[in-house]
């Protein structure tokens, strides 16, 4: 019997898919049990404390002795820091039903490094809502995503971030600044606009993470022709949630009023030539090395198109400065 090449290939693919799914399910099951076990370890330690035996802070002799004895009996994985994390895990999540099965122990171990309960709640909700891997979540924590989002909001908006995470809408789609530290360029790097664009495309996964949920890449250097003149839009995305095109132009200098006029032209073109039934009006984002707030305000006066101007930086923001600014918002209203 001669095997059909096509059907045999499908057979191999189907077996491969079944194995992959089984492995993924096994990893999920192991993760669930690991999270549960670490929560139980924390519960036992806290209950032991409550009986008045000893306070298990990080430097306590209880944790030192536990780490030694558990390693001897059960092998690796029981360092003092790990046991302390289990204790903190139970203290922060005393009801196990509030622990999400969508997050791994690595997620929770990193979340426990965020001392502010409300800020931790934001990162936990965003990780669940957006399906962040551990590394993606860690990058967002390190880049002070919460503080950067909070600075563009009033007190009510900041509280909403704590309670629900970021709700995607046109008004809160934009970050300011965007942080491109994943490009590994120094603060004083000299880079041309085309070079910045290329580096971002070369690191598209990280760039999409920085842009936020819902962005799908469409094109680089999107060509449009108006009155026999060829123009090129740096990057074009489609936002799956807002159902609209998002046009991005980079400026490795301070933004000028001509840049805003040019983006307005791009948006008008897209409305007429690229939008199809069901598409909402496109959004334009100019990401520049710097901007003057009054110039932006006056240049956009009277423009009905949705244009946003944000700064970018090549290094992680000063978290302490951002935290202080957010506290100002919460205290001043």
C-alpha positions, 0 to 999 in steps of 0.5 A: 500500500502506497502512502499518500504524501499529503495525508501522511503529512497531515497525520504527522501534523495531527499527532504533533498537535496532540502531543503539543497540547498534552505537553501544554496541559501538563505544564499548566497542571504542574504550575497549578500544583506548584502555586497551590503547594507554595501557598500551603507552605506559606499557610503552615508557616503563618499558622506556626507563627500565630501559635506564638512560636516565632516571627518569621521575618527574613532574618529569623532563625525559623526560616534559616532552620526550615531552609536547612531541614527542607533541603535535606529532606526534599532537595533543592528549591528550599532556599530561605528566600523561596520560603520567605516568598511562600510566606509572603504569598499567603499573607498577600493572598490569604484566600486561595480562590483569589489566586489566578490559575492563569499566572505561574509561580514565577508571576506571583514571585515577581508580583510580591516584589511590588510593595504597594498592594494596589500597584501589584493589583494593577500588574496582576490584572493586566497580566491576566487580561493581556496574557503576559508571560513572566518576562513580559510582566517583569519588563512592564514592572521594570519600565514603570508601566503603571506610573507612566499610565497614571500620569496622564489621568486624574485621581478617578482614572488612577483608582480605576487602574488599581481596580480594573487595570487599563481599559482600552479606549482611544483616550487611554491608548497612548503612553507618554513617554514610550520606553525603548530600553529593549533596543539597548541604546545609550541615553546619548545615542545618535540615531536617525529616524529610519534607524530607530524604526528599523531597530523597533521592527527588529524587536517587534515583539517587545515594541508591540508589548510597549504599544499595548494590547490590540496592536497588529502590525500592517506595514513599514514605510507605507507608501501613499501618493497624493498629487503625484507626490510619494509620501511614506508613513513610518509604521502602520498598525491595525488595532483589533479592539478599537477597529481602526488603523493606527499610523505612527511617525518617528521624529528623533528631534523635537516635534514641529508643527509641520509634523502634525500637519503631515500626520493630519494629511495621512489620516485624511488619506486613510479615511478616504482611501484605506478605511473599509466598512466597519473601520473606525476613524484612524488614529495618528501617533507622533513619537518624538525625542521631545515636544513643546506642550504649547506648540502641540496644543496650538498646532492641533487646534481645530483639527478633528482627527485624533492625533497624539504626540508622545516622547520616547526615551531609550532608558528606563524612567526614574521610578521614584520620580514617577511614584512621587508624581502619582502620589501628587495626583492622589493627594491633590484632589 
